[in-house]
Amino acid sequence: MRRSLSPLASFAAVAAALLVSSAPAAAASPATPLAVADYTVFIDPPTQFVFVKLPQGWKFAGKADGTLPAALPANVVTRLLPADAE
């Protein structure tokens, strides 16, 4: 006795198969975050929001006033992803 699937069940099975087959491609993404030490300060240039990396995770610290100086201290970063290879 052959059992047929409803159209909804067939759609769900196909969608699940597509999600599973695309998962390795997403995992192999080259945009992996850089490793940063605790107490590193991150300033988001577009918004000027300031975050500090604590042992428990990232903590919002406020908003920077004015423009960013040309030379920042070593523990201040403005990007958390590696630069694009050009």
N, C-alpha and C positions, 0 to 999 in steps of 0.2 A: 504494500500500500504506500503510495507516494503522497507526501504531504506538501502542499503548496503554501508559500508565505504570502501574507497580505502585502499590498503595495507599500504600506508604511514600514513593515518589518524589512522588506527588501531594500527600501531607501536607507533605513538605519544601518543595515549590514554593509551597504556600499559606502556610506559615510564613515563608518568605523574603520573600514579597510583603508580608505583614503587617508584618514588621520594617522593610522598606524604606519602607513608607508611613508608619510611625510615627516614623521618624528625624527628620524636620524638626520635629515637635512637641517632641521632647526637646531639640533644639538651640535652640529658641526660648524655653527656660525663663527666667523672669525672675530666678531665683536664681543670678546670676553672682557670683563672689567679688569683693570689693573689692580694688583694687590697693593694696598696702602696700609701703612703702620697706624697704630692707635694714636690718637691726638693729632692726626693730620687734619688740616683745615681745607675744605673745598669751597671755592667761590664759583657760583654759576654765573658766567659772564652776562648772559642775556637778562637775567632777573636781578643780579647782584645779591641773591640769597646766599647766606653763609651757613655751612654745615660743619660739624666737627665729628670725626670718627672716634667714638669711644669704644671701650672693650665690649659694651653691650650692643653696639650698632651706631648708626648715624643719628645725630641729634641736630635739629634746626637751631641755629644760634642767633639769627636775626638777618638784617639786611645791611649791606655795606653802603656807606654814604660816598657819593662822588665817584670818580673814575678809579680804575685799578692802576696802581703804579707799574711802571715798566718792569722793575725787578722785584719779585716777590720772595719772601723767605723760603728756605728749602722745604718747610713743612706745610706750605700753602700751594695747593694745586688748582688748576682751572679746567681740568679734564680728567675723567675717570676711565675713558676708553682709549685704547692705543690709537695713535695717529694712522690715518688711512695710508696705505702704501701707494705712492704715486709713481 
